[in-house]
């Protein structure tokens, strides 16, 4: 990136997040592992110096990728959240491919009586996620991959460097299923699934998808662009197309919302 482009990006961050956000550069000076920055309206979050963590924060908190843009749809989702709470249940959100936990924090603030099960297989990402879980008590970090059945994966860096991809293997990082994740809370009720797992969605949706009958919203980022020719979106297209969900598009994310009765 050219110097002029870097200056422009930092000025935009200054406008959106305020001057304290520029502390994200501090690890380059202090040698610290992480920087603690403030997001207006959401509190603090740990970041690593470099583009990928900051890009995720911009996508979630500045571009508002998980906002419902249609008011009637947002109201419908909120009514479901309130109904779960009023019934004595605990709304549970599964953040599959949580990375450093930026989306988990967004969900925890948006729906303050939820618990967010944040699942991340990559060790480097998980270390930052664990630090962010210390700042948000309703964020439960789990080092694992999410898949259709139990097992193990190997975790590999993609050619892009910032993306990690999981492949089933005989040993390595454990796989948990969506029902496993949703059932981690006593009186937990499935509410939202957010899925950004770098192509492993082909495994997650290949079978054992009954959990979709319980959730109100599914956010998913497809990765055919990352793995051309692998048709990683085919299984979830087939499954979601057969269910009563409406689909909305916001940024890189497809948002499936259960259709009204």
Residue pairs with C-beta under 8 A, 6 or more apart in sequence:
1 9
10 22
13 21
13 22
13 54
13 58
14 21
14 22
16 58
16 61
16 62
17 37
17 38
17 39
17 40
17 61
17 62
18 38
18 40
20 37
20 38
21 37
21 38
21 39
23 35
23 36
23 37
24 35
24 37
24 47
24 49
24 54
25 35
25 49
26 32
26 35
26 49
27 33
27 34
27 35
27 48
27 49
28 49
33 48
34 46
34 47
34 48
34 128
34 131
35 46
35 47
35 48
35 49
36 44
36 45
36 46
37 44
37 45
37 46
37 47
38 44
39 45
39 57
39 61
39 105
41 109
42 61
42 105
42 106
42 109
43 105
43 109
43 135
43 136
44 135
45 57
45 100
45 101
45 102
45 105
45 132
45 135
46 100
46 128
46 131
46 132
46 135
47 53
47 54
47 57
47 100
47 128
48 100
48 128
51 162
52 162
53 99
53 100
53 102
53 128
56 99
56 100
56 102
56 103
57 102
59 65
59 251
59 252
60 66
60 102
60 103
60 106
61 102
61 106
63 251
64 250
65 250
65 251
65 252
65 253
66 103
66 106
66 107
66 110
66 194
66 219
66 250
66 253
66 255
67 74
67 250
68 74
68 77
68 248
68 255
68 257
69 248
69 250
70 248
73 246
73 248
73 257
76 257
76 260
77 216
77 217
77 257
80 191
80 216
80 258
81 91
81 111
81 113
81 114
81 191
81 216
84 90
84 91
84 189
84 191
85 91
85 113
87 189
88 187
89 187
89 188
89 189
90 113
90 114
90 115
90 185
90 186
90 187
90 188
90 189
91 111
91 113
91 114
91 115
91 188
91 189
91 191
91 192
92 114
92 115
92 116
92 117
92 181
92 182
92 184
92 185
92 188
92 189
92 190
92 191
93 104
93 107
93 111
93 114
93 115
93 116
93 117
93 191
93 192
93 193
93 194
94 116
94 117
94 119
94 146
94 178
94 181
94 182
94 190
94 192
94 193
94 194
95 101
95 103
95 104
95 107
95 116
95 117
95 118
95 119
95 194
96 119
96 146
96 178
96 181
96 193
96 194
96 195
96 196
96 197
96 204
97 119
97 120
97 146
97 194
97 195
97 196
97 197
97 198
98 104
98 118
98 119
98 120
98 125
98 129
98 141
99 120
99 125
99 129
99 196
100 125
100 128
100 129
100 132
101 118
101 120
101 128
101 129
101 132
101 133
101 136
101 139
101 141
102 132
103 194
103 196
104 116
104 118
104 129
104 132
104 136
104 139
105 132
105 135
105 136
105 139
107 114
107 116
107 192
107 194
108 114
108 116
108 136
108 138
108 139
111 191
111 192
112 138
114 138
114 191
114 192
115 138
115 139
115 140
115 184
115 185
115 188
116 136
116 138
116 139
116 140
117 140
117 142
117 181
117 182
117 184
117 185
118 129
118 133
118 139
118 140
118 141
118 142
119 142
119 144
119 145
119 146
119 176
119 181
120 126
120 129
120 141
120 142
120 143
120 144
121 143
121 144
121 145
121 153
121 155
121 164
121 166
121 173
122 155
122 164
123 143
123 155
125 164
126 141
126 143
129 141
130 141
132 139
133 139
133 140
133 141
140 184
140 185
142 176
142 181
142 184
143 173
144 173
144 174
144 175
144 176
145 153
145 155
145 166
145 173
145 174
145 175
145 176
145 197
145 200
146 175
146 176
146 177
146 178
146 181
146 195
146 197
146 200
146 204
147 153
147 168
147 175
147 176
147 177
147 200
147 203
147 204
148 177
148 203
148 204
148 205
148 206
148 207
148 208
148 209
149 175
149 177
149 207
149 208
150 174
150 175
150 176
150 177
151 168
151 174
151 175
152 168
152 169
152 170
152 171
152 172
152 173
152 174
152 175
153 166
153 167
153 168
153 169
153 172
153 173
153 175
153 200
154 166
154 167
154 169
154 172
154 173
155 164
155 165
155 166
155 172
155 173
156 164
156 165
156 166
156 167
157 163
157 164
157 165
158 164
158 165
158 198
158 226
160 226
163 198
163 226
164 198
165 198
165 199
165 200
166 173
166 197
166 198
166 200
168 175
168 203
177 208
177 211
178 193
178 204
178 211
179 210
179 211
182 188
182 190
182 211
182 214
189 214
190 211
190 214
190 215
191 215
191 216
191 217
192 215
192 216
192 217
192 218
192 219
193 211
193 215
193 217
193 218
193 219
194 218
194 219
194 220
195 201
195 204
195 218
195 219
195 220
195 221
196 219
196 220
196 221
196 253
197 204
198 223
198 226
199 223
199 226
199 227
199 230
199 232
200 232
201 220
201 222
201 223
201 232
201 233
201 235
201 236
202 230
202 231
202 232
202 233
202 234
202 235
202 236
203 235
204 235
204 236
205 235
205 236
205 238
205 239
205 240
206 235
209 239
212 218
212 239
212 240
212 243
213 243
215 258
216 257
216 258
217 255
217 256
217 257
217 258
218 240
218 245
218 255
218 256
219 253
219 254
219 255
219 256
220 236
220 253
220 254
220 256
221 252
221 253
221 254
222 232
222 233
222 236
222 254
223 232
223 233
224 230
224 231
224 232
224 233
226 232
240 247
240 256
244 258
244 259
245 256
245 257
245 258
245 259
246 256
246 257
246 258
246 259
247 254
247 255
247 256
247 257
248 254
248 255
248 256
248 257
249 255
